[in-house]
Amino acid sequence: MRKRVRLLYVVVAAFVIAAGGMITINRLDQDIVTLQDTSRTVRLRQLEVEAQKSEMLQEISQQDKDSYIMEMARRYYGYLLPGEIRFVVVNPESLYDQEPEAEVVEDSMMQPDGEAEGVS
């Protein structure tokens, strides 16, 4: 009887160790997947930041050039060179080959003057 009890303890202990090991392995696998996703996200963000950095460095290198200074003065402050004329388009929709959208007009607005409701 004593050998049976010992064997039962050994079997139960082996089962507990195996179950604990499987749970730990499963959690580690999930953590690895999460860390890989985070790593990919960080790498993508790093590439974006490097692209922004290169754009900014390029802009900084151009700041000493007269053409860059003139462009910024035109864009942000509206400066013009002597003799230049500024054209302002007040209806940009006319620049495209599109028909104007039809307006919905109520019947009361279609009546000739003096016949509208409330006018005597």
N, C-alpha and C positions, 0 to 999 in steps of 0.2 A: 504494500500500500504506500509505503514511503517513497518508492521510486516513481509511482504514478503521480503523486503530489508534486514532486520535483519536476517531472516532465511537463505537467500542466503549467507550472510557474515559468518554465523555460519557453514554452509555446506562447503564453500570454505576453511575456516580456519581448519575445521576438516580434510578435504582432504589433505591439505598441511602438517599438523602435521602427519597424517598417512603415507604419502609418505616419508616424512623426516625420520620418525621412521623406515620404511622398508629399506630405503637406508642405514641408520646407522647400523641396524641389519645385513644386508648383508655384509657390510664392516667388521664388527666385526667378523662375521663367517669366512671370508677369512683370517683375521689377526690371528685368533685362529688356523686355519689349518696351516698357515705358521709358526707360533711359535711352534706348535707341531712337524712339520718336522725339524725345527732347533734344537729343544730339543733332538729329536732322533739322529740327526747327532752328536750333542755335546756328548751325552751319548756314542755313538759308538767310537768316538775319545778318550773319557776318558778311555774306556776299553782298547783301543789299547795302550795308554800311560801307563796305569797301567801294562799291560803285558810287555812292554819294560822296565819299571822300575823294575819289578821283575826279568827279565832276567839280567839286569845290576847289581842288588843287589846280585844275585847269582854269577855272574862273579867276582864281587868285593870280595865276601866272599871266593872265590877260589884262589885269587891272592897270598895269602900267602903260598899256598901249592907248594911244589917242582914240583909236576907233572904238575901243570898248567904252571909254569914258563918254564919247559922243553918243553911243547907243544907249547907255544908261540914262544920260541926260534927256534924250528923246523919249525913252520909254516911261520913265518915272516922273519927269518934271515937265514934259511937253515942250522942251526947247527946240527951236528951229535955227537953222543957219540963215544968215542974211540973204534975202531974195527968195527963200522958200515959202511956199503957200501950203497951209494946212487945209485939207478937205475933210469934212465931217459928214458921214452918211447918217441921215436922220431916219431913214426907213430901209434898213438892211434887207428886209424881205423882198424888196424890189430887185435886188441883185441876182436873185435866183429865178429860174424859169418855173415858177409855180403860180397857179391861179389863186387869187385871194379867196379866203374862206368866206362862205356865204353867211350872212347874219340872219338870225331868226327875229322876225319883226311881228309884233302883236297886231291884231286886226285894228285896234283903236288907233294905232300909229299910222295906219294906211289911209285913214279917212282924210279928205281934204280939210283945209283950215276952216274952222267955224262949225264943222259937223262933228267934232270929237265930243265924247261924253263929258258932261259937266260944263261945256262952253255954251253960253247963251248970247 
